[in-house]
Amino acid sequence: MAVAQISISSGPGGRGTQLNTTLPPRPATPAPQVSAQILFIGNSLTYCNDLPGMVGALFAAHRQSVGLGQHAPGATSLMEHAKNPVVAQKISSRRWTYIVLQDQSALPTVQPQETLEAGRTLCELARKAGAVPVFYLTWGYPSDKPPGMDLAMQRNLTKAYVVAARASKALLAPVGPAWQAALEKDPKLKLYAANDYHPSPEGTYLTACVLYSVMTRLSPVGLPGTVTAVVNGAPCTLVNVPPARARFYQQVAWDTVQNFSVEKIAAP
């Protein structure tokens, strides 16, 4: 089984995950030497299972050097981030390549205008910093009905994030739709944490595959399913997905990114 190994330290001042090593490229796959700086702005759906670290590991597995940052206090909305001078300072502190924006889980379904307005503010700050903004479209809550997700909530989330991304001319990472596609193929998948709407490690892995695909425009198929990190000097496995299931998640992520139509969803 291929293993992605990275080194992670939170660093002084909460600078976020830092990647210090890289891996050889996948066989028969070009290995562009691309350096990226990625800042994640969100809440527990971002920091849970160290999503930034997993995304960084996927970049590293394709021999792309990555610097990562994160500002993700629990339950924080994009509007709270947009009004927080600490967030503005963090955005301007480095020449980021991408800035990933994630709103509080259910808020876009009940206050989509707030997501739109906060997104505009943060996207403007991102562009001033030379970064491409990326909206991280999250997932509906778990449901007892097939495929195991609240599909009405997912539709509303998708619409809200699509409107916000279009208004700001930002990229959109269709994570929730990828979760839905995976669960429709196999409702037994454990994408949610037990009795919770937060992601399991495998849910975070699928999320990372979608974000990787959007930011690199490359397929994640063939990347490692096991991510082993050194966190503040101690070894830690962020996720260990069996090869067949890892390839399944990778293919679902790539298919969703390739087939997702912002224009179709935004149409009246």
N, C-alpha and C positions, 0 to 999 in steps of 0.2 A: 504494500500500500504506500502510495506517495505521501510524504509528510512535509508540510510547510513549517519551517522553523523560523521564528522571529524573536527579537528581543524587545521587551516592553518595559518602560519605566514611566511613572507618572510625572516625574520631574518636579522641580520647584515651581511654585506658582500655578500648579494645575495645568501645565502645558499640554497634557494629553499624551497619547501613545506615541512613542518614537520607535521606528524600525531601524535596526542597526545591521541587519544581514539580508542577503538575497539568496535565491536558489537558482539552479540551472533551469533553462526553459523547457517546455514540453517538447518531446520529440517531434520533428517535422513541422514545427511551428516557428514562425519568425519571432525574434526576441528583440523588439525595439528597446533601445536604451532611453526610456522616457522617465524624467523626474517629475513627480507630482507632489503638490502640497494640498492636503484635503482637510478642511475644517468642518466638523459636525456640530450643528446647533439643534438641540432637541431636548429630550427628557429621558425617562427610563426606557422607552422603546428604542433609544439610541445606545444608552450605556449598558443595558442589560446584555450579558454574555459578551461584552466588549465588541460591539459591532464594528467600531473603527479598526480595532486590531485585526478582525477577520478580513475586512476589506483590504487593509494593508498587506496581509499575508497573501491574498490572492494576487495583488500587484507584484509582491516580491517573488512569488512562484513563477511569474512570467518575466523575471529579471527587470523589473521596473522599480527604481528607488522611490520611496514614498516618505514624506513627512506628514504626520497626523496631529491634529488638534481637536479638542472637544470642549463644548460648553453645554452641559445637559443635566441641570438640576431636575429632580423628580417632579412630574406633573406640570412643568412649566409650559406655557403656551408661546406661540410665535409672537403674539402681541406683547407679552411680557418681555421676551427677548428684544423685540424692536424698540422698547422703551428703556432698555437697560444700557447705560453707558459702558458697562464692563464688556458687554457683547460688541458694541461698536468699536471699543478699543481692541478687542481680540481680533475682529475682522481686519482692522487696519494695521495690526502688529506684524504681519508677514505678507508676502506676495503669494496668496493662495492660488492654486489652480482651480479648485472646485470648493464651493461651500454648500454643504448638504443641509436642507431645512426641513424639520419635522415638527408638526404641530401636536398639541395635546390630543390624545387618542380620539375622543368623540367630538371634540369641539367643532371641527369643520362641518359636521353634520347638522349642528344646531345654530352655529354662528359663522356661516361660510363667508360673510362679508368681512369678519374680523381676520380670517385666514387670508383673504384677498388683500386687505389693507396692510397687514403686518408683512405679508410676503413682498409687497411692493417696496416697503421701506427697507427690508433686509436685502432684497435683490439689488436695490440702488447702492447700498453700502458695499455689497459684494463686488459689483462692477467697478466701483471707485477703487477697490483694492486690486483690480485686475483679475478677479475670479469669475468663473462661470457658476451661477446659482443652479442648484439641483433640488427640486422638491422631492422629498421622500414620502410617497403616497403609502400610507399604512393600511392595516387590515381591519375588517369587521370583527366584532366580538365573537367568541365561540357560541355555537348554537346546538341544541339537541336535534335540529332538523338537518337533513342532508344538504350540503356536503360537510356539515359541522361548523359552518360559518354563518353569521347573520348577513345574508345577501343584500337585504334592503339597506343596511348600514354601509355595506361595501359600495353599493351603487352611489349613495350619497357622499361618501368619502371621495370616491373617484371623481364625481362631478365637481366637488369643491376644489380639489387639488388641480384638476384640469383647468378650471376657470382661473385659478391663481397663477398657474404656470403660463398659460396663454397671455394673461394680462401683463406679466413681467417678462415675457419672451425667455423663460427659463427652461432648462431641461426638466424632465419628469421621470422619476424612477418608479415604475408601476409594481411596487412590491405587493400591495394587497391583491391586485389581479393575479399575480403569480401564485400567491398563497391559494387563492380560489381555484386556479387551474390545477394546482397540485392536489388539493383536497377532492376536486371533482374526479380526478384520476384514481385517487386512493384515499378515501375518507378515514382510514385508520392511521394516517400519518400523525405524528405527534409534533405539530408545529407550535402549539400553545404550551406554555408552562402548565403544570397540573393545577386545575381549578382556577385558572387565571387567564387574562387576556394578553399577558406579557408573552414574549416568544420563548420557546424552548431553545436550547443550543442549535438544534436542527432548523428551527424557524429563523434564527438569526443567520445561520449559514445560507439558507435560501435567499434571505434579504441581502446578504453580502454579495451573492452571485448576481442579483439583479443590479445592484449599484455598480459593481465591477463592469457589467455589460454596458450600462448606460454611459459610464465615464470613459471607458476604453474603446467602445464600439467593437469589442472583440467577444467571441464566444467563450464562456467559462468552461465549456466541456473539455475534460481532461485535466483540469486543475486538481490539486490535492483535496481530499475529503477530510483529512486530519490536519489540524492546525495546532502545533505545539509552540508555546511561547515561554519566554523567561520573563516573569513579571517581578520587577524589583529584585532581581537576582535569583529568584526561585522558579524551578520548572513548573509549567502549568499547561494542560491541554485545554484549549478553548472549545474545541469540538472534535469529535471522532465519528465521522459518518462512514459506514461501510461503502466500499467502492461502487457497488451497483446503485445504491440509493443516492450517493453523491452525484453520480452521473445523471440520475433521474432529476435531481434538483437543478443541476447545471443546465440540462436540456430544457426544463420547464422555464427557467429564468430567461434563457436565450430566446426561446419561442415567444414568450410573453413580450419581451422587449422588442422583438422583430415585428410582431403582429399588432401591438397596441396602437390604437388610432386616437390621438388627441382630438382630431377634427371630428371624427364620428361621435365621440362622447360629448363634445361641446355643442353639437348641432341641436337645435330646438326639438 
